[in-house]
Amino acid sequence: MLAARVILEQGIHVEGINFFTGFCVEGHTHAIRKRDRGRPKRNNSLWTAEQLGIKLHIVDIIEEYKEVLLNPRHGYGANLNPCLDCKIFMVKKAVEWIRNHEFDFIITGEVIGQRPMSQRKDTMPVVAHESGAEDLLLRPLCAKNLPMTKPEREGWVDRERLYDFSGRTRKPQMALAHSFGIEEYAQPAGGCCFLTDEQYSAKLADLWRHLGEKRYEFDDIMLLKVGRHIRPAANYKLIIAREEGEVNFLQGYRKEYPSLKTLSHTGPLALIDGDPSEEQIGQAAAIIARFSKGKMEQRVEVEITSPNGEARILSVKPLSPRELEKEWML
């Protein structure tokens, strides 16, 4: 938002590009979870473009992005976040876009020292070079700490009206936002990428481990964001709704996965991902019963429904807390 505003202030036409990988859907999760109900349910890129009064282009890169995530040349961060490769890839896509649409250069909101992988003084030239952007990549918020770019040399942009921010603090950016009259903006730290989240990354690593290879589909990454994930055995796991919003979301997958629902007592909806044996289906039913209002009862009735709609009922004894192994919880 600030980088665009700084360039707009110089009378330069700016348009935004948002690359959709599937891993940044914060508005989606805020709408599902009760604990997030107070947070804005919006696409922050669209909202930001609206605040700035600029056109936004949303580019779907879900399939192309797989190679970046599965085989990052520069490795992962603290979790499964391939931040440097991700930045290089997105700037590369932006280079392709400006050439196809006759734009002159690219701006980003990067600041030296703000991110441990992609925003260091030694990695910023790597992003510019490996993306093919070279000196068409301008970082308005820290430009004075970097060599001059073509937009500055050619006089398209006044370097004196750019900034020299650096480090992890966001105070200078917040002060600049205030000077522009910008009082509302997305959370400035952390971002929305689920790949930086430890729990999400553990679930994704578990998925790859039990597939026997690193691959995923869009539905996989969406389901990893929802529910309590329990893997009692290598050949199957359960995705258990924790609240009404997650129940409603998981309902949409009942034609793709077998599902379980307690009948005799109030309880959650769960999906079965994998191919459990008959004995393991009974185990899954006992686990679901454990999360129902009948967890202290001797028997709970659980309905198992196949994707084609065929249903049967099992009467099971709920698992005790001692029987619910900690290592099952993802």
Steps between C-alpha positions, in 0.01 A plus 500: 500500500776747596726418205214558258396821673857639492513448122144628447603818682748564216218498245590158363232253389505187718307173475518209745566131446395236753626146443264232635687190621220353713706535818383850589126496563471682831153639421381142448621375838377814678152432364504138624649527850314665789822623654569698179151649469620842613762519225411646159364244255661631188765446238762749620642549151161601360432717803840671474453569129161653578655727768768612254257542211702275269417207277593154632580190294460166680712231333442131577838326536386194699641243256819690413571563868522128578855478367602794720364336815597141425856569383620838633847570367582722797336274760232553762476743789412399856207294368401410141526858377720530188514879543796585277389271216146632542609862468718420196212315333244775560732775377575285194126471433468876546777554239305285254186697581647848446652392167166363383312812611756768405581624849843645577616366836404310817472621859478296821462595865818319608723649768858389568524286813126457544479131409769247592504320163386718212562853629869510586759723335671193353180334372334806344741499202434125465126569463564771238745286300340154512153640425632676189379835632854636555484881535131523405421395858458807724447478878372851589510452878872415515626624161753739652678203660536327161670573167302721261256324273411586143181691598718724721782545247259581219316756712170312489510504882647767728744314726493784754134425567574134581600360842781327690310277742678191639469241774215311664319799651189623322490835681631707205245338268220561748606865531503531120154343482377754753647786296304374198180483708503118488366382835383148410720235343562126511711356782851622407689201645456127442306520176234250399709211368405175667837351407660709775267341758657216698180298544396537137848400381491191724170394338640556151816303583278220635301501175818461294639234730191281467461558127858382463583805288482878503181596313167664576175620347306816581245312713787355706635840597153635578414204727829536688376841620181363653420277795693281741721251314561161665703216345446176696677292232719547193218413259236748617432819691196682633408865441266598783298821503551710815206736460195577285688690229734206447206257493344707222827507308569126532143422389610605152745208486262218602469387137878461479587346838328253735354690795408426860235666718372409845125428511421423861678806636598843370840481340725615217508405134820328386646393168715192444799560275659169398398136484436360849421136568166401657667486841647847445158638405382382842803675652415819309140483628628462858722806453208708371289380793775629729444851362119482542273581793484124564870466578426376855231252388547128451376504140457764231336449162709625208381521141757423229404631157686414179549760222217338302258560788479146640485512880527259790502540876756371750451490875839564659661568835662844495876504520634608837750790531771243575423310179514813285873502424673839498704408194179459300429872527642702211 
